[in-house]
Amino acid sequence: MTRPGPGHPSLRQPIQQPLRILQRLWRRLLRLESPRQALSRWRNRDTIAVLVGCLLVALVSSWPWLVEPSLRPGIPAPFTVRAPKAATVVDSDALEQRRSQLGPRSHVQVVDPRINHDLEQRLERQLQAITRLSGSAQDRVPPLDLKPPERQWLETVSADELVNWQNQIRQAQRLMLQQGIVGSIARQQLEHAAALHLQQLSGPELSLGSRVLATNLQGRSNLRIDAALTQRLIEDLLTQQGIPTISVRQGELITRQGEAISPQAYAVLDYFGLVNRRPLIGAWLLHALEALAGCGVMVLLIRRHRASLEPRQALLALGLLLLVQGCKLWLGGAVSPLALLVPPTLLLAQGLGTSAGLAWLALASLLWPLPLATFNDQRILVAAAVAALTAVLAGRQRSRAQLLQLSLLVPLVALAAEWLLLQLAVARGEGDGLLPIGADLPGEALLLAGLLLGVLLLSPLLESFFDLLTRSRLLELADLERPLLRRLSCEAPGTFEHTLMICGLAEEGARAIQADVDLIRTGALYHDVGKLHGPHWFIENQESSDNPHDRLDDPFLSAGILQAHVDEGLRLARRYRLPRPLADFIPEHQGTLKMGYFLHEARQRDPGVSESSFRYRGPTPRSRETAVLMLADGCEAALRSLPPDTDAQRARAMVRRIVDARWQDGQLSASGLSLAELELLVRAFVRVWRRMRHRRIPYPIPARKGYSA
């Protein structure tokens, strides 16, 4: 019996079987990785702008490694260090703490000459007002309430006595101002002090003078803090109390590898010159490249799930990331992860989709340039979880009222999550480190609620500027009372009814293939607004059999009129500021289809006419939604023309022929629709047609006299 050779089929089969499995897996992976629709083209300057945004984010994210020392208190020690010799080191942390404690209690205040001058001018105005009351001029309004003895004294006082009295008042105020006046002194104390300076006076002139000074000085202070004298006093107090020091013995352990560096250990390491304050070029370059790669991956992920992503929308995501990274550097350990992560995630999830919000959140959570303080890592995890939940829920909200409810619910969920984190830490005996953070949890929740409400208030402006298409904006644009739709219903009623019919077909088709129903509904309402430039040129608006194309009798001009309804539609979209995804429905629902009737008329006159002159300029559908609308537009008239006795099978065959013709013509090549989805669309269109053609039972209603039957 002969053994099979190396090329025998029985030996090749066990080897080919795993290869076939690997090939199937690879093809499936390629199908998953390939975009579901064609990517919109970016110009070179747009790509450069996005790249500059990525570079700025990378620079800010890696900034600490460029300007900060290699070691900092609170980070794990990279090595184990023992003291090379005995030394006495200044405890800089304790010294700074003592200085901060002495600061509020050791302010040195001095008299401010500018305030003294203002108070002297104020006193002069009061004295002039009192001078006008002297003698017989008692009908004026006094600057303060005068007692009867004081009025009598003013009536009888001579001019020389009044001048002497005013000079003594001025001198008394100058003495009081040189001693310093504090605004919190009681009025009775000021009157008593003024009376001590006016001991040469008596009776009504003393009481009036003390009250004038008290009125002029009450609630005012002529003192200011002198920074130089305050610092000198603090240094003197520190010298008297002794500067705090750390005694280090030779061979004593300073830090152990992996353990957090304490402030005292950092001071000792700095004393022995083990803290490198030069820029860490290698670490900075590594973190900068890491942040740059993260930004690139984020933009690619957003663009993969949103093929129509515009450069300014990518710049919005990068700008929010740059703002968050800057806040991390500026606020340091006092930063609130919830306030930084949740509001931008909500904004991006609304405008660019849940996947965009989650991609941004992942990068913003990973790029945390500062070392994490105690329990901050748990707080970041809580903030990331709350932000992820917000991104998922925001993509499902269909109105601004629902978003408002979400913005009030999210802070409560965050507050409850952080409170549970606090309780778990206390139960583990770690409460001392977490209590200062947990003590301001209500304030953090209120800050988050305020920021979320601010995002909702600014959303309409951001949607318009960055061309974001949220669910709320889609539903607002689908309102039939919008100016452009109202014009369409009044000036082109036939086109408006045709639009409503197509809207029903397209919605059912979108549900069948799980496309964006809100987008396709709103896009269907605006896809034929260009016919407003000449409604009578389109058959659905012609009330009689008179067709203006017959009088025109020029297939080329008629084809130009059909193309013009696309061009005019784009012009109206720009005029009424329609978002770009909605404006794309106007040219893409026609694609590059042939104008078959006028092409036939032209070739009857000249068989050599080029077909390209009778095709729309496109582009062909670049999304599943615009492709569904093209198919619905092509099938609507054909379904309405079917006889009443047509069954579902014949209707399905006719719709399938129209869909196959679009497929064979290459109109759906960039749409991302598969053959299975096309079959689902065929069945969905026929279901809508069956609902449209149902007939009612005729009720016999006898005619009455005086009424028409």
C-alpha positions as CSV (number, residue, x, y, z in Angstrom):
1,M,0.0,0.0,0.0
2,T,1.5,3.3,-1.1
3,R,1.6,6.4,1.3
4,P,0.2,9.6,-0.1
5,G,2.7,12.2,-1.3
6,P,3.1,15.7,0.0
7,G,0.7,17.1,-2.6
8,H,-2.1,14.7,-1.9
9,P,-5.5,16.3,-1.3
10,S,-6.0,14.4,2.0
11,L,-2.9,16.1,3.4
12,R,-3.7,19.6,2.1
13,Q,-7.2,19.6,3.6
14,P,-6.2,19.8,7.3
15,I,-3.9,22.7,6.4
16,Q,-6.4,24.6,4.2
17,Q,-9.2,24.4,6.8
18,P,-7.6,26.8,9.4
19,L,-6.6,29.1,6.5
20,R,-10.1,29.4,5.3
21,I,-11.3,30.2,8.9
22,L,-8.6,32.9,9.2
23,Q,-9.6,34.3,5.8
24,R,-13.2,34.5,6.8
25,L,-12.3,36.2,10.1
26,W,-10.1,38.7,8.3
27,R,-12.8,39.6,5.8
28,R,-15.3,40.0,8.6
29,L,-12.9,42.3,10.4
30,L,-12.4,44.3,7.2
31,R,-16.1,44.7,6.9
32,L,-16.4,45.9,10.5
33,E,-13.5,48.3,10.1
34,S,-14.7,49.8,6.8
35,P,-16.9,52.9,7.1
36,R,-20.6,52.6,6.4
37,Q,-20.5,55.6,4.2
38,A,-18.0,57.7,2.3
39,L,-15.9,60.2,4.3
40,S,-16.3,63.9,3.5
41,R,-13.2,65.4,1.9
42,W,-11.1,67.8,3.9
43,R,-9.0,70.5,2.3
44,N,-5.4,70.8,3.1
45,R,-5.8,73.9,5.2
46,D,-8.5,72.1,7.2
47,T,-6.2,69.2,7.9
48,I,-3.5,71.6,8.9
49,A,-5.8,73.4,11.3
50,V,-6.9,70.1,13.0
51,L,-3.2,69.1,13.2
52,V,-2.3,72.4,14.9
53,G,-5.1,71.8,17.4
54,C,-3.7,68.4,18.2
55,L,-0.3,69.9,18.7
56,L,-1.6,72.5,21.1
57,V,-3.4,69.9,23.2
58,A,-0.2,67.8,23.2
59,L,1.9,70.8,24.4
60,V,-0.5,71.7,27.2
61,S,-0.9,68.1,28.3
62,S,2.9,67.6,28.5
63,W,3.7,71.0,30.0
64,P,4.4,69.8,33.6
65,W,7.2,67.6,32.4
66,L,8.8,70.7,30.7
67,V,8.7,73.2,33.6
68,E,8.3,71.2,36.8
69,P,11.0,69.4,38.8
70,S,11.5,65.7,38.4
71,L,10.2,64.9,41.9
72,R,7.2,66.3,43.7
73,P,5.5,65.6,47.0
74,G,2.8,63.1,46.7
75,I,4.1,61.1,43.7
76,P,5.6,57.6,44.2
77,A,9.4,57.6,44.7
78,P,11.2,56.3,41.7
79,F,14.1,55.0,43.8
80,T,15.2,54.3,47.4
81,V,17.5,57.0,48.9
82,R,19.5,57.1,52.2
83,A,21.1,60.2,53.6
84,P,24.8,60.4,52.4
85,K,25.7,62.4,55.5
86,A,24.2,64.1,58.6
87,A,22.5,67.4,58.0
88,T,20.0,69.9,59.3
89,V,17.4,70.8,56.7
90,V,14.9,73.6,56.8
91,D,11.4,72.1,56.8
92,S,10.0,74.3,54.0
93,D,6.5,72.8,54.3
94,A,6.2,73.6,58.0
95,L,7.8,77.0,57.5
96,E,5.3,77.9,54.8
97,Q,2.5,76.6,57.0
98,R,3.6,78.8,59.9
99,R,4.0,81.8,57.6
100,S,0.5,81.3,56.3
101,Q,-0.8,81.1,59.9
102,L,1.0,84.3,60.9
103,G,-0.1,86.2,57.8
104,P,-3.7,87.0,58.7
105,R,-2.7,88.0,62.2
106,S,0.4,90.0,61.4
107,H,-0.8,92.7,59.0
108,V,0.9,96.0,59.4
109,Q,-1.3,99.0,58.6
110,V,-0.3,102.6,57.9
111,V,-2.2,105.8,57.4
112,D,-3.1,106.5,53.8
113,P,-2.6,110.3,53.0
114,R,-5.0,110.1,50.1
115,I,-7.9,109.0,52.3
116,N,-7.0,111.7,54.8
117,H,-7.2,114.4,52.1
118,D,-10.7,113.1,51.1
119,L,-11.9,113.2,54.7
120,E,-10.6,116.7,55.1
121,Q,-12.4,117.8,52.0
122,R,-15.6,116.2,53.3
123,L,-15.2,118.0,56.7
124,E,-14.8,121.4,54.9
125,R,-18.1,120.8,53.0
126,Q,-19.9,120.2,56.3
127,L,-18.3,123.2,58.0
128,Q,-19.4,125.4,55.1
129,A,-22.9,124.1,55.4
130,I,-22.9,125.0,59.1
131,T,-21.5,128.4,58.4
132,R,-24.4,129.2,56.2
133,L,-26.8,128.4,59.1
134,S,-25.1,131.0,61.4
135,G,-26.8,134.3,62.1
136,S,-30.3,134.7,60.9
137,A,-30.2,132.1,58.0
138,Q,-32.1,129.4,59.8
139,D,-34.3,128.4,56.8
140,R,-31.7,126.1,55.2
141,V,-31.6,122.3,55.6
142,P,-28.9,121.5,58.2
143,P,-26.2,118.8,57.4
144,L,-27.2,117.0,60.6
145,D,-30.0,117.3,63.2
146,L,-29.4,120.3,65.4
147,K,-30.5,120.4,69.0
148,P,-32.3,123.6,70.3
149,P,-29.2,124.8,72.3
150,E,-27.0,124.3,69.2
151,R,-29.4,126.3,67.0
152,Q,-29.5,129.1,69.6
153,W,-25.6,129.0,69.7
154,L,-25.4,129.4,65.9
155,E,-27.8,132.3,66.0
156,T,-25.7,134.2,68.5
157,V,-22.2,133.2,67.6
158,S,-19.9,135.9,66.1
159,A,-17.8,135.4,63.0
160,D,-14.5,135.2,64.9
161,E,-15.8,132.7,67.4
162,L,-17.1,130.6,64.5
163,V,-13.8,130.6,62.7
164,N,-12.0,129.7,66.0
165,W,-14.5,126.8,66.5
166,Q,-13.9,125.5,62.9
167,N,-10.1,125.6,63.4
168,Q,-10.4,123.5,66.5
169,I,-12.6,121.0,64.7
170,R,-10.0,120.7,61.9
171,Q,-7.2,120.2,64.3
172,A,-9.1,117.6,66.3
173,Q,-9.8,115.6,63.1
174,R,-6.1,115.8,62.0
175,L,-5.1,114.3,65.4
176,M,-7.7,111.5,65.1
177,L,-6.6,110.7,61.6
178,Q,-3.0,110.4,62.5
179,Q,-3.9,107.8,65.2
180,G,-5.8,105.9,62.5
181,I,-9.6,105.3,62.0
182,V,-11.2,102.0,61.6
183,G,-14.6,101.8,59.9
184,S,-16.1,99.4,62.4
185,I,-15.8,101.8,65.4
186,A,-19.1,102.6,67.0
187,R,-20.5,106.2,66.7
188,Q,-20.5,106.7,70.5
189,Q,-16.8,105.9,70.6
190,L,-16.0,108.4,67.9
191,E,-18.0,111.2,69.7
192,H,-16.2,110.4,73.0
193,A,-12.8,110.5,71.2
194,A,-13.7,113.8,69.5
195,A,-14.8,115.3,72.8
196,L,-11.4,114.5,74.3
197,H,-9.7,116.4,71.5
198,L,-12.1,119.4,72.0
199,Q,-11.6,119.8,75.7
200,Q,-11.2,123.6,75.2
201,L,-14.9,123.8,74.1
202,S,-18.0,123.4,76.3
203,G,-21.7,123.4,76.0
204,P,-23.4,123.3,72.6
205,E,-20.2,124.1,70.7
206,L,-18.6,120.9,72.2
207,S,-21.6,118.7,71.5
208,L,-22.0,120.1,67.9
209,G,-18.3,119.7,67.2
210,S,-18.1,116.1,68.5
211,R,-21.1,115.1,66.4
212,V,-19.7,116.8,63.3
213,L,-16.5,114.7,63.6
214,A,-18.4,111.5,64.4
215,T,-20.6,112.0,61.3
216,N,-17.7,112.7,59.1
217,L,-15.6,109.7,60.2
218,Q,-18.2,107.0,60.9
219,G,-17.9,103.9,58.7
220,R,-14.6,105.1,57.1
221,S,-11.1,103.9,57.5
222,N,-7.8,105.7,56.6
223,L,-5.6,102.6,57.0
224,R,-4.0,100.4,54.4
225,I,-1.8,97.3,54.7
226,D,1.9,97.8,54.0
227,A,3.2,94.6,52.4
228,A,6.9,95.3,53.1
229,L,6.4,96.0,56.8
230,T,4.0,93.0,57.1
231,Q,6.7,90.7,55.6
232,R,9.4,92.1,57.8
233,L,7.2,91.5,60.9
234,I,6.5,88.0,59.8
235,E,10.2,87.2,59.4
236,D,10.9,88.8,62.8
237,L,8.2,86.6,64.4
238,L,9.6,83.5,62.6
239,T,13.1,84.3,63.8
240,Q,11.9,84.7,67.4
241,Q,10.0,81.4,67.3
242,G,12.8,79.6,65.5
243,I,12.8,78.2,61.9
244,P,11.5,74.6,61.8
245,T,14.2,72.1,60.8
246,I,14.7,68.4,60.1
247,S,17.6,66.6,61.6
248,V,19.0,63.9,59.3
249,R,21.5,61.2,60.3
250,Q,23.9,59.6,57.9
251,G,22.5,56.5,56.3
252,E,18.9,57.3,57.4
253,L,16.2,56.2,54.9
254,I,14.7,59.2,53.1
255,T,12.4,57.6,50.6
256,R,11.6,54.0,49.6
257,Q,10.9,53.1,46.0
258,G,7.1,53.1,45.3
259,E,6.1,55.0,48.4
260,A,4.7,58.5,48.2
261,I,7.2,61.3,48.7
262,S,6.3,63.3,51.8
263,P,6.9,67.1,52.0
264,Q,9.7,66.5,54.6
265,A,11.3,63.9,52.4
266,Y,11.1,66.2,49.4
267,A,12.9,69.0,51.4
268,V,15.7,66.6,52.3
269,L,16.1,65.3,48.7
270,D,16.2,68.9,47.5
271,Y,18.9,69.7,50.1
272,F,21.1,66.9,48.9
273,G,20.6,67.9,45.2
274,L,18.6,64.9,44.2
275,V,15.7,66.9,42.7
276,N,16.3,67.7,39.0
277,R,14.8,71.0,38.1
278,R,15.9,71.0,34.5
279,P,13.4,70.2,31.8
280,L,12.8,66.5,31.3
281,I,13.1,66.5,27.6
282,G,12.7,62.7,27.2
283,A,9.6,62.5,29.5
284,W,8.1,65.6,27.9
285,L,8.5,64.3,24.4
286,L,7.1,60.9,25.4
287,H,3.9,62.5,27.0
288,A,3.6,64.9,24.1
289,L,3.7,62.1,21.5
290,E,1.2,60.2,23.7
291,A,-1.2,63.1,23.8
292,L,-0.7,63.8,20.0
293,A,-1.5,60.2,19.1
294,G,-4.5,60.2,21.4
295,C,-5.9,63.3,19.7
296,G,-5.4,61.7,16.3
297,V,-7.2,58.5,17.3
298,M,-10.0,60.5,18.8
299,V,-10.5,62.5,15.6
300,L,-10.4,59.3,13.5
301,L,-12.9,57.5,15.8
302,I,-15.3,60.4,15.6
303,R,-14.9,60.6,11.8
304,R,-15.4,56.9,11.4
305,H,-18.8,57.0,13.2
306,R,-19.7,60.4,11.7
307,A,-18.5,60.4,8.1
308,S,-19.8,63.9,7.5
309,L,-17.6,65.4,10.3
310,E,-16.5,68.9,9.4
311,P,-13.1,70.4,10.4
312,R,-14.7,73.0,12.6
313,Q,-16.5,70.2,14.5
314,A,-13.2,68.4,15.0
315,L,-11.7,71.7,16.2
316,L,-14.6,72.0,18.7
317,A,-13.7,68.7,20.3
318,L,-10.0,69.6,20.3
319,G,-10.8,73.1,21.7
320,L,-12.8,71.6,24.6
321,L,-10.0,69.2,25.3
322,L,-7.5,72.1,25.3
323,L,-9.7,74.1,27.7
324,V,-10.0,71.1,30.1
325,Q,-6.2,70.5,30.0
326,G,-5.6,74.2,30.8
327,C,-8.0,74.1,33.7
328,K,-6.2,71.0,35.1
329,L,-2.9,72.9,35.0
330,W,-4.3,76.1,36.4
331,L,-6.5,74.8,39.2
332,G,-4.2,71.9,40.2
333,G,-5.4,69.7,43.0
334,A,-8.5,71.9,43.5
335,V,-9.9,70.8,40.1
336,S,-13.3,69.1,40.0
337,P,-13.3,66.1,37.7
338,L,-17.1,66.2,37.4
339,A,-17.1,69.9,36.3
340,L,-14.4,69.2,33.7
341,L,-15.6,66.0,32.2
342,V,-19.4,65.9,32.2
343,P,-20.5,69.2,30.4
344,P,-18.2,68.8,27.4
345,T,-19.3,65.2,27.0
346,L,-22.9,66.2,27.1
347,L,-22.3,68.9,24.4
348,L,-20.4,66.6,22.1
349,A,-22.8,63.6,22.6
350,Q,-25.7,65.9,21.6
351,G,-24.1,67.4,18.5
352,L,-21.8,64.7,17.2
353,G,-23.3,61.5,18.7
354,T,-22.7,59.2,21.6
355,S,-19.6,57.7,20.2
356,A,-18.0,61.1,19.8
357,G,-18.8,62.0,23.4
358,L,-17.3,58.7,24.7
359,A,-14.2,59.1,22.5
360,W,-13.6,62.6,23.9
361,L,-14.3,61.4,27.5
362,A,-11.8,58.5,27.2
363,L,-9.0,60.8,26.0
364,A,-9.8,63.6,28.6
365,S,-9.8,61.1,31.4
366,L,-6.4,59.5,30.4
367,L,-4.6,62.8,29.8
368,W,-4.4,64.0,33.4
369,P,-1.1,65.9,33.5
370,L,-0.9,66.5,37.3
371,P,-0.1,63.7,39.9
372,L,-3.3,62.5,41.5
373,A,-3.8,63.4,45.1
374,T,-5.2,61.0,47.6
375,F,-8.6,59.6,46.4
376,N,-8.6,61.8,43.3
377,D,-8.3,58.7,41.2
378,Q,-11.6,57.3,42.6
379,R,-13.2,60.7,42.0
380,I,-12.0,60.7,38.3
381,L,-13.5,57.2,37.9
382,V,-16.8,58.4,39.3
383,A,-16.7,61.4,37.0
384,A,-15.9,59.3,34.0
385,A,-18.7,56.9,34.8
386,V,-21.2,59.8,35.3
387,A,-20.0,61.4,32.0
388,A,-20.3,58.1,30.1
389,L,-23.9,57.7,31.4
390,T,-24.6,61.3,30.3
391,A,-23.3,60.6,26.8
392,V,-25.5,57.5,26.4
393,L,-28.6,59.3,27.7
394,A,-28.0,62.5,25.8
395,G,-28.0,60.7,22.5
396,R,-31.6,59.5,23.2
397,Q,-33.1,62.8,24.3
398,R,-35.5,64.2,21.7
399,S,-36.2,67.7,23.2
400,R,-34.6,70.4,25.2
401,A,-37.0,69.8,28.0
402,Q,-35.7,66.2,28.4
403,L,-32.1,67.6,28.3
404,L,-33.1,70.0,31.1
405,Q,-34.3,67.1,33.2
406,L,-31.1,65.3,32.4
407,S,-29.0,68.2,33.5
408,L,-30.8,68.3,36.9
409,L,-30.7,64.5,37.3
410,V,-27.0,64.0,36.6
411,P,-25.7,66.2,39.5
412,L,-27.9,64.3,41.9
413,V,-26.5,61.0,40.6
414,A,-22.9,62.3,40.9
415,L,-23.6,63.6,44.4
416,A,-24.9,60.2,45.5
417,A,-22.0,58.3,43.9
418,E,-19.3,60.5,45.6
419,W,-21.1,60.3,48.9
420,L,-21.1,56.5,48.7
421,L,-17.4,56.7,47.9
422,L,-16.9,58.8,51.0
423,Q,-18.7,56.3,53.1
424,L,-16.8,53.4,51.8
425,A,-13.5,55.2,52.5
426,V,-14.6,56.0,56.0
427,A,-15.6,52.4,56.6
428,R,-12.1,51.3,55.5
429,G,-10.5,53.8,57.9
430,E,-9.4,56.2,55.2
431,G,-11.8,59.0,56.2
432,D,-9.1,61.5,57.2
433,G,-7.8,61.8,53.6
434,L,-11.3,62.0,52.0
435,L,-13.3,64.2,54.4
436,P,-11.9,67.5,53.1
437,I,-13.0,66.5,49.6
438,G,-16.3,65.1,50.7
439,A,-17.1,68.2,52.7
440,D,-17.8,70.2,49.6
441,L,-19.8,67.6,47.7
442,P,-23.0,69.7,47.6
443,G,-21.1,72.7,46.2
444,E,-19.5,70.5,43.5
445,A,-23.0,69.2,42.6
446,L,-24.3,72.8,42.3
447,L,-21.3,73.8,40.2
448,L,-22.0,70.8,37.9
449,A,-25.7,71.7,37.6
450,G,-24.8,75.3,36.8
451,L,-22.4,74.3,34.1
452,L,-24.9,71.8,32.5
453,L,-27.5,74.5,32.4
454,G,-25.0,76.9,30.8
455,V,-24.3,74.3,28.1
456,L,-28.0,74.0,27.4
457,L,-28.3,77.8,27.2
458,L,-25.3,78.1,24.8
459,S,-26.4,75.0,22.7
460,P,-28.3,77.0,20.1
461,L,-25.4,79.3,19.5
462,L,-22.9,76.5,19.3
463,E,-25.2,74.4,17.1
464,S,-25.4,77.3,14.6
465,F,-21.7,78.2,14.7
466,F,-20.3,74.7,14.5
467,D,-23.2,73.3,12.4
468,L,-24.1,70.7,15.0
469,L,-27.2,68.7,14.4
470,T,-28.8,67.7,17.6
471,R,-32.1,65.8,18.1
472,S,-33.7,68.9,19.5
473,R,-32.7,71.0,16.5
474,L,-33.9,68.3,14.0
475,L,-37.4,68.3,15.6
476,E,-37.5,72.1,15.6
477,L,-36.6,72.1,11.9
478,A,-39.3,69.5,11.2
479,D,-42.0,71.9,12.4
480,L,-44.3,72.5,9.4
481,E,-44.8,76.1,10.6
482,R,-41.1,76.9,9.8
483,P,-40.9,79.7,7.3
484,L,-39.4,77.7,4.4
485,L,-41.9,74.8,4.8
486,R,-44.8,77.2,5.1
487,R,-43.7,78.8,1.8
488,L,-43.6,75.3,0.2
489,S,-47.1,74.4,1.4
490,C,-48.5,77.7,0.1
491,E,-46.6,78.3,-3.1
492,A,-46.1,74.7,-4.3
493,P,-48.9,72.6,-2.6
494,G,-48.4,69.7,-5.0
495,T,-44.8,69.4,-4.2
496,F,-45.6,69.7,-0.5
497,E,-48.0,66.8,-0.7
498,H,-45.5,64.8,-2.7
499,T,-43.0,65.6,0.1
500,L,-45.3,64.3,2.8
501,M,-45.8,61.1,0.9
502,I,-42.1,60.5,0.5
503,C,-41.6,61.4,4.2
504,G,-43.8,58.4,5.1
505,L,-42.0,56.0,2.8
506,A,-38.5,57.2,3.9
507,E,-39.4,57.0,7.6
508,E,-40.5,53.4,7.3
509,G,-37.5,52.5,5.3
510,A,-35.2,54.1,7.9
511,R,-36.8,52.1,10.7
512,A,-36.4,48.9,8.7
513,I,-32.6,49.3,8.3
514,Q,-32.1,51.1,11.7
515,A,-31.0,54.4,10.1
516,D,-31.5,57.9,11.6
517,V,-35.3,58.3,11.4
518,D,-35.2,61.9,12.7
519,L,-32.6,63.0,10.2
520,I,-34.4,61.4,7.2
521,R,-37.8,62.8,8.2
522,T,-36.4,66.3,8.4
523,G,-34.3,65.9,5.3
524,A,-37.3,64.6,3.3
525,L,-39.3,67.7,4.2
526,Y,-36.6,70.0,2.7
527,H,-35.3,67.9,-0.2
528,D,-37.5,69.6,-2.9
529,V,-37.6,73.2,-1.6
530,G,-35.8,74.3,-4.8
531,K,-39.0,73.9,-6.7
532,L,-40.1,77.1,-5.2
533,H,-38.2,78.9,-7.9
534,G,-40.8,77.8,-10.5
535,P,-43.5,75.5,-9.1
536,H,-45.5,75.4,-12.4
537,W,-42.7,73.7,-14.2
538,F,-43.3,70.5,-12.2
539,I,-46.2,68.2,-12.9
540,E,-47.4,67.8,-9.4
541,N,-48.2,71.6,-9.2
542,Q,-49.9,71.7,-12.6
543,E,-53.7,71.9,-12.1
544,S,-54.6,71.6,-15.8
545,S,-53.3,69.6,-18.7
546,D,-51.3,72.5,-20.0
547,N,-47.6,71.7,-19.5
548,P,-45.1,74.6,-20.0
549,H,-42.4,72.2,-21.2
550,D,-44.6,71.5,-24.2
551,R,-44.6,75.2,-25.1
552,L,-40.9,75.5,-24.4
553,D,-40.2,72.6,-26.8
554,D,-36.5,72.4,-26.0
555,P,-35.3,69.3,-24.1
556,F,-32.0,71.0,-23.2
557,L,-33.7,73.9,-21.5
558,S,-36.2,71.6,-19.8
559,A,-33.3,69.6,-18.4
560,G,-31.7,72.8,-17.2
561,I,-34.9,73.7,-15.3
562,L,-34.9,70.3,-13.6
563,Q,-31.2,70.8,-12.6
564,A,-32.1,74.3,-11.4
565,H,-34.4,73.0,-8.7
566,V,-31.3,71.4,-7.1
567,D,-29.2,74.6,-7.4
568,E,-32.0,76.8,-6.1
569,G,-32.6,74.3,-3.2
570,L,-29.0,74.7,-2.1
571,R,-29.2,78.5,-2.3
572,L,-32.3,78.4,-0.1
573,A,-30.6,76.1,2.3
574,R,-27.8,78.6,2.7
575,R,-30.3,81.5,3.0
576,Y,-32.3,79.8,5.7
577,R,-29.1,78.4,7.4
578,L,-30.0,74.7,7.2
579,P,-27.3,72.4,8.6
580,R,-25.1,70.7,6.1
581,P,-26.4,67.2,6.7
582,L,-29.9,68.5,5.8
583,A,-28.7,70.5,2.8
584,D,-27.0,67.3,1.5
585,F,-30.4,65.7,0.9
586,I,-31.1,68.3,-1.8
587,P,-28.5,67.3,-4.4
588,E,-28.0,63.7,-3.2
589,H,-31.6,62.6,-3.5
590,Q,-31.2,63.1,-7.3
591,G,-27.6,61.9,-7.5
592,T,-26.5,61.7,-11.1
593,L,-29.8,60.2,-12.3
594,K,-30.9,60.4,-16.0
595,M,-33.7,62.8,-17.0
596,G,-35.1,60.0,-19.1
597,Y,-38.1,61.8,-20.6
598,F,-36.1,64.7,-22.0
599,L,-33.2,62.5,-23.0
600,H,-35.6,60.5,-25.1
601,E,-37.1,63.7,-26.7
602,A,-33.6,64.9,-27.5
603,R,-32.5,61.7,-29.1
604,Q,-35.6,61.6,-31.3
605,R,-34.3,64.8,-32.8
606,D,-30.6,64.0,-32.7
607,P,-29.5,60.4,-31.9
608,G,-26.0,61.5,-31.2
609,V,-26.9,63.6,-28.1
610,S,-24.6,62.8,-25.2
611,E,-26.3,61.3,-22.1
612,S,-24.2,63.4,-19.7
613,S,-26.1,66.5,-20.7
614,F,-29.3,64.9,-19.3
615,R,-27.9,63.8,-15.9
616,Y,-28.1,65.6,-12.6
617,R,-24.8,66.9,-11.4
618,G,-24.9,65.0,-8.2
619,P,-23.2,64.0,-6.0
620,T,-24.6,60.5,-5.6
621,P,-25.9,59.6,-2.1
622,R,-23.0,59.5,0.5
623,S,-25.1,58.3,3.4
624,R,-27.7,55.6,4.1
625,E,-30.3,58.3,4.8
626,T,-29.9,60.2,1.5
627,A,-29.9,56.9,-0.4
628,V,-33.2,55.8,1.3
629,L,-34.7,59.2,0.3
630,M,-33.5,58.7,-3.3
631,L,-35.2,55.3,-3.5
632,A,-38.4,56.6,-1.8
633,D,-38.5,59.5,-4.3
634,G,-38.2,57.0,-7.2
635,C,-40.8,54.6,-5.9
636,E,-43.5,57.1,-4.7
637,A,-44.9,58.0,-8.1
638,A,-44.7,54.4,-9.3
639,L,-46.6,53.1,-6.3
640,R,-49.3,55.7,-6.6
641,S,-49.9,54.8,-10.3
642,L,-50.6,51.2,-9.6
643,P,-54.2,50.0,-10.2
644,P,-56.4,49.4,-7.2
645,D,-56.5,45.6,-7.8
646,T,-52.6,45.3,-7.7
647,D,-51.5,42.7,-5.1
648,A,-48.4,43.1,-2.8
649,Q,-46.3,40.7,-4.8
650,R,-46.6,42.7,-8.0
651,A,-46.0,45.9,-6.1
652,R,-42.9,44.4,-4.5
653,A,-41.6,43.3,-7.9
654,M,-42.1,46.8,-9.4
655,V,-40.3,48.5,-6.4
656,R,-37.5,45.9,-6.7
657,R,-37.0,46.8,-10.4
658,I,-36.6,50.5,-9.5
659,V,-34.2,49.8,-6.7
660,D,-32.2,47.4,-8.9
661,A,-32.0,50.1,-11.6
662,R,-30.6,52.6,-9.1
663,W,-28.1,50.0,-8.0
664,Q,-27.0,49.1,-11.5
665,D,-26.6,52.8,-12.4
666,G,-24.1,53.2,-9.6
667,Q,-26.2,55.6,-7.6
668,L,-25.8,53.6,-4.3
669,S,-22.1,52.8,-4.5
670,A,-21.1,55.4,-1.9
671,S,-24.1,55.1,0.4
672,G,-23.0,52.1,2.4
673,L,-26.3,50.2,1.8
674,S,-26.0,46.4,1.5
675,L,-28.1,44.1,-0.6
676,A,-29.9,42.8,2.4
677,E,-30.8,46.3,3.5
678,L,-32.1,47.0,0.0
679,E,-34.5,44.1,0.3
680,L,-35.7,45.4,3.7
681,L,-36.3,48.8,2.0
682,V,-38.4,47.1,-0.7
683,R,-40.6,45.4,1.8
684,A,-40.9,48.6,3.9
685,F,-42.0,50.7,0.9
686,V,-44.7,48.1,0.0
687,R,-46.0,48.1,3.6
688,V,-46.5,51.9,3.4
689,W,-48.2,51.5,0.0
690,R,-50.6,48.9,1.4
691,R,-51.6,51.4,4.1
692,M,-52.0,54.2,1.6
693,R,-54.3,52.4,-0.8
694,H,-56.8,51.0,1.7
695,R,-60.4,51.6,0.8
696,R,-63.4,52.5,3.0
697,I,-66.8,50.8,2.8
698,P,-69.3,52.9,0.9
699,Y,-72.2,53.8,3.2
700,P,-75.6,54.2,1.5
701,I,-76.7,57.8,2.4
702,P,-80.1,58.7,0.9
703,A,-80.3,62.1,-0.7
704,R,-82.5,64.6,1.0
705,K,-84.5,67.4,-0.5
706,G,-82.6,70.6,-0.6
707,Y,-79.2,68.9,-0.3
708,S,-76.9,67.6,-3.0
709,A,-76.1,63.9,-2.9
